[in-house]
Amino acid sequence: MELTENNVKTLIGKISLLKGEIQKVIVGQDTIIEEMLIALMAGGHCLLEGVPGLAKTLMVRTMSQALDLSFRRIQFTPDLMPSDIIGTEILEEDHATGKRFFKFNKGPLFANIVLADEVNRTPPKTQSALLEAMQEFEVTYAGQTYPLDRPFFILATQNPIEQAGTYPLPEAQLDRFLLYIKIGYPTAAEETQILSSTTGSKKVVVNPVIGAEEIKQLQQLTREVTISDDLVTYVSDLIRATRPDTTNVAFVKEWVRWGAGPRAGQALILTAKARALFKGRYAVLMEDLQAMAYPVLRHRVLMNFKAEAENVFPDQVTAELIKVIARSKTAI
């Protein structure tokens, strides 16, 4: 379906409505909500990290209520098996002929929005069952491939403070997440509002404001947002500067073990396009790229032992690189 100017305006207006519905329940966390919606518009998946009690699960559930889509939650535990999320074959009998046959019974992964709660609590065998789904939007069982419904959006959560009994996600799987979003503590004013609004009897109703077809149109519209050749070159320079083997940036050589690959550049451009559209623009600006560089590179730049010993984190490397690359170029 070709989008008209009125359709485009309606779609962009629904982004604001969607954010407003989520904010009926979630106090503050504006940037976090924006990044989740940007990932949805870009057609990618999110990894949310935060200590217990910061409403990670509530945020995802509220977002699913504001979207007219199917939603399933999977609680990842050490005994969870791949078949528990993908599905399994069951033996059935045709009562008319008496013949028996195997029928594939779809698991909770067959939903538009999947909350993978505490994804780092399940062993690598089960974690890897998500890989094909995240990248190819399909799953394979017993040699048969089953397509997933589109849009398909995985939001995984993990707790950064409890490491006993957890299985850190391998780098290859982390790279499948478009954005790695860190959730911090609320401000004093926000926390006061949270305490007041969540301990009474008032119920908040979240209304669905956008459906599957409109989201697919929005994802297509995101890809049509323009970006200049100069900004594409800037992205390439930024990504290449994260690699210690090829960069001439001293602090990258000192702190970084592995830099980001080309997928990071693709993710940065796509999310910058989504952010521009989120802000009501049809062209990417430098501020879009610099804002999205943090959640895009956070899980794609691997720090060395020296950085870990000195408490240097990927966000600090990203901040320094943005300064360095900006100084090395004329204003775009």
C-alpha positions in Angstrom: 0.0 0.0 0.0 1.4 3.4 -1.1 1.3 5.9 1.7 -0.3 9.3 1.0 0.7 12.5 2.8 -2.3 12.2 5.1 -1.5 8.6 5.9 2.1 9.6 6.8 0.9 12.4 9.1 -1.6 10.0 10.8 1.1 7.4 11.4 3.5 9.9 12.9 0.7 11.2 15.1 0.1 7.7 16.4 3.7 7.5 17.6 3.0 10.3 20.1 -0.3 8.7 21.1 1.6 5.4 21.7 4.1 7.2 23.9 1.2 8.9 25.8 -0.5 5.6 26.5 2.7 4.1 27.9 3.2 7.2 30.1 -0.2 6.7 31.7 1.5 3.9 33.7 5.2 4.5 33.5 6.4 7.6 35.4 9.5 9.3 33.8 11.9 7.1 31.8 11.2 9.3 28.7 14.4 8.3 27.0 13.9 4.6 27.7 10.4 4.7 26.2 11.6 6.6 23.2 14.4 4.1 22.5 12.0 1.2 22.8 9.6 2.8 20.3 12.6 3.7 18.0 13.6 0.0 18.0 10.0 -1.0 17.1 9.9 1.6 14.3 13.3 0.3 13.0 12.1 -3.3 13.1 14.7 -4.5 15.7 14.9 -6.0 19.1 15.8 -4.6 22.5 17.8 -5.8 25.5 16.7 -3.9 28.7 19.0 -4.0 31.7 18.3 -2.7 35.2 18.2 -3.6 38.8 15.0 -5.2 40.2 12.0 -2.9 40.8 12.6 -0.4 37.9 9.5 -1.5 36.0 11.2 -3.3 33.1 8.5 -5.9 32.8 5.7 -3.4 33.5 7.1 -1.2 30.8 7.1 -3.9 28.2 3.6 -5.2 29.2 2.2 -1.6 29.1 3.7 -1.1 25.6 2.1 -4.3 24.5 -1.3 -3.1 25.7 -0.9 0.1 23.7 -0.2 -1.9 20.6 -3.0 -4.0 19.0 -0.7 -7.0 18.8 -0.4 -10.5 20.2 1.8 -10.6 23.3 3.5 -13.5 25.2 5.8 -13.5 28.2 8.5 -16.1 28.6 10.1 -16.4 32.1 13.6 -17.7 31.5 14.8 -20.2 34.1 17.7 -22.6 34.2 15.5 -25.6 33.3 13.9 -24.0 30.3 14.3 -26.0 27.1 14.3 -24.7 23.5 11.1 -26.6 22.8 9.5 -24.6 25.6 9.8 -21.4 23.6 9.7 -22.7 20.0 7.1 -25.4 20.4 7.1 -29.1 19.9 5.4 -31.8 17.8 2.5 -33.8 19.3 1.1 -37.0 18.1 -2.5 -36.7 16.9 -5.0 -39.1 15.4 -7.4 -38.5 12.5 -10.7 -39.8 13.8 -12.0 -40.3 10.3 -9.2 -42.5 9.0 -7.6 -43.7 12.2 -4.2 -42.5 11.0 -1.8 -40.9 13.4 0.4 -38.0 12.5 2.7 -35.4 14.1 1.4 -31.8 14.4 3.6 -28.9 15.4 2.3 -27.1 18.4 3.6 -23.5 18.3 5.3 -22.2 21.4 5.1 -18.7 22.9 7.7 -17.4 20.5 4.8 -17.2 17.9 3.6 -13.8 19.0 4.1 -10.2 17.7 5.7 -9.0 20.9 7.7 -11.5 23.1 9.0 -10.5 26.5 12.0 -12.7 27.3 12.2 -12.0 31.0 15.6 -12.5 32.7 17.0 -13.9 29.5 20.4 -14.5 31.1 19.0 -17.1 33.6 18.7 -19.8 31.0 21.5 -21.9 29.6 23.1 -21.1 26.2 21.3 -23.9 24.4 18.0 -22.2 25.1 19.3 -18.7 24.5 20.5 -19.8 21.1 17.0 -20.9 20.2 16.2 -17.2 19.9 19.0 -16.5 17.4 17.2 -17.7 14.2 14.0 -16.1 15.3 15.6 -12.7 16.0 17.6 -12.6 12.7 15.5 -14.6 10.2 12.0 -14.1 11.7 11.4 -17.8 11.4 12.1 -21.0 13.4 13.1 -24.5 12.3 11.9 -27.6 14.0 12.4 -31.2 12.8 13.6 -29.9 9.4 10.5 -27.8 8.9 10.7 -24.0 8.8 7.8 -21.9 10.3 7.6 -18.2 9.6 6.9 -15.9 12.5 4.1 -13.3 12.4 5.2 -9.8 11.5 5.8 -7.4 13.1 8.0 -9.5 15.4 9.6 -7.7 18.4 11.6 -9.3 21.2 12.2 -7.3 24.3 14.6 -9.2 26.6 15.4 -8.1 30.2 18.3 -8.9 32.4 19.5 -8.1 36.0 23.0 -6.7 36.2 23.7 -7.3 39.9 22.9 -11.0 40.4 25.5 -13.1 38.6 25.2 -16.3 40.5 23.3 -18.9 38.4 23.3 -16.7 35.3 24.6 -17.3 31.8 26.0 -14.1 30.2 24.7 -13.7 26.6 27.4 -14.5 24.1 28.6 -11.6 21.9 27.1 -13.1 18.8 23.6 -13.1 20.4 24.1 -9.6 21.9 24.8 -8.3 18.4 21.3 -9.4 17.3 19.8 -6.9 19.6 19.4 -3.6 17.8 19.6 -1.6 21.0 21.0 -2.3 24.5 19.0 0.0 26.9 20.1 0.6 30.4 17.4 1.7 32.9 18.5 3.8 35.8 16.8 4.9 39.1 14.1 7.6 38.9 14.6 11.1 40.1 13.3 12.2 43.5 10.2 13.8 42.1 9.5 10.8 39.8 9.9 8.4 42.7 7.5 10.4 44.9 5.0 10.3 42.0 5.5 6.5 41.6 4.9 5.9 45.3 1.7 8.0 45.2 0.2 6.5 42.0 0.9 2.8 42.6 -0.3 2.4 46.2 -3.9 3.5 45.8 -7.0 1.9 44.3 -7.1 3.9 41.0 -6.8 1.7 37.9 -5.3 3.0 34.7 -6.7 1.8 31.4 -4.2 1.6 28.5 -5.9 1.7 25.1 -4.5 0.1 21.9 -3.7 2.9 19.4 -1.9 1.2 16.5 -2.2 -2.2 14.8 0.1 -4.6 12.9 -0.5 -3.1 9.5 0.2 0.4 10.6 3.4 -0.7 12.4 4.6 -2.4 9.2 3.9 0.8 7.3 5.7 2.8 10.0 8.7 0.5 9.6 8.7 1.0 5.8 8.4 4.8 6.3 11.4 4.8 8.7 13.6 3.3 5.9 12.5 6.0 3.5 13.8 8.8 5.8 16.8 10.5 4.1 20.3 10.7 5.3 23.1 12.6 3.6 26.2 11.0 2.2 28.3 13.1 4.6 26.4 11.6 7.6 26.8 8.1 6.2 30.6 8.7 6.0 30.5 10.0 9.6 28.8 6.8 10.7 31.5 4.7 8.9 34.3 6.8 10.5 32.7 6.4 13.9 32.3 2.6 13.7 35.8 2.1 12.2 37.3 4.2 15.0 36.0 1.7 17.6 38.4 -1.1 16.3 41.7 -1.1 18.1 43.5 -2.9 15.3 42.8 -0.2 12.7 42.1 3.0 14.6 44.6 5.7 15.4 42.7 6.8 18.4 44.9 6.2 21.5 42.2 5.6 24.1 40.5 2.9 21.9 43.8 1.1 21.6 44.2 1.3 25.4 40.8 0.2 26.5 39.0 -1.7 23.7 39.5 -5.4 23.0 37.1 -5.7 20.0 35.4 -3.0 18.1 32.0 -2.8 16.4 31.3 -4.5 13.1 29.3 -3.3 10.0 26.0 -4.3 11.6 26.6 -1.5 14.2 26.7 1.0 11.3 23.5 -0.3 9.8 21.8 -0.2 13.3 23.0 3.3 13.9 21.6 4.7 10.6 18.3 2.8 10.9 17.7 3.9 14.5 18.7 7.5 13.6 16.1 7.4 10.8 13.5 6.2 13.3 14.5 8.9 15.8 14.2 11.6 13.1 10.7 10.3 12.3 9.9 10.1 16.0 10.8 13.8 16.2 8.6 14.7 13.2 11.5 15.0 10.7 12.0 13.3 7.3 15.8 13.6 7.3 18.5 12.5 9.8 20.5 15.1 11.6 23.9 14.7 13.4 22.1 14.9 16.8 20.1 11.7 15.8 23.3 9.7 15.2 25.0 10.9 18.3 22.0 10.2 20.5 21.6 6.6 19.2 25.3 5.8 19.2 25.2 4.9 22.9 22.5 2.2 22.9 23.8 0.9 19.5 27.5 0.6 20.5 27.0 -0.3 24.2 27.0 -4.1 23.5 29.1 -4.1 20.4 32.3 -2.5 21.9 34.1 -5.0 24.1 36.4 -3.7 26.8 39.7 -5.2 27.7 40.9 -6.1 31.2 42.6 -2.8 31.7 39.3 -0.9 31.1 37.5 -3.2 33.5 40.1 -2.7 36.2 39.8 1.1 35.7 36.0 1.1 35.5 35.9 2.4 31.9 32.7 1.4 30.1 31.6 1.4 26.4 29.5 4.6 26.9 32.7 6.5 27.9 34.4 5.3 24.7 31.4 6.3 22.6 31.4 9.8 24.2 35.1 10.2 23.6 34.8 9.0 20.0 32.0 11.4 19.3 34.2 14.3 20.4 37.3 13.0 18.4 35.4 12.4 15.2 33.6 15.8 15.5 36.9 17.6 15.9 38.4 15.8 12.9 35.7 16.9 10.6 34.2 20.2 9.5 30.7 20.9 10.7 28.2 18.9 8.7 
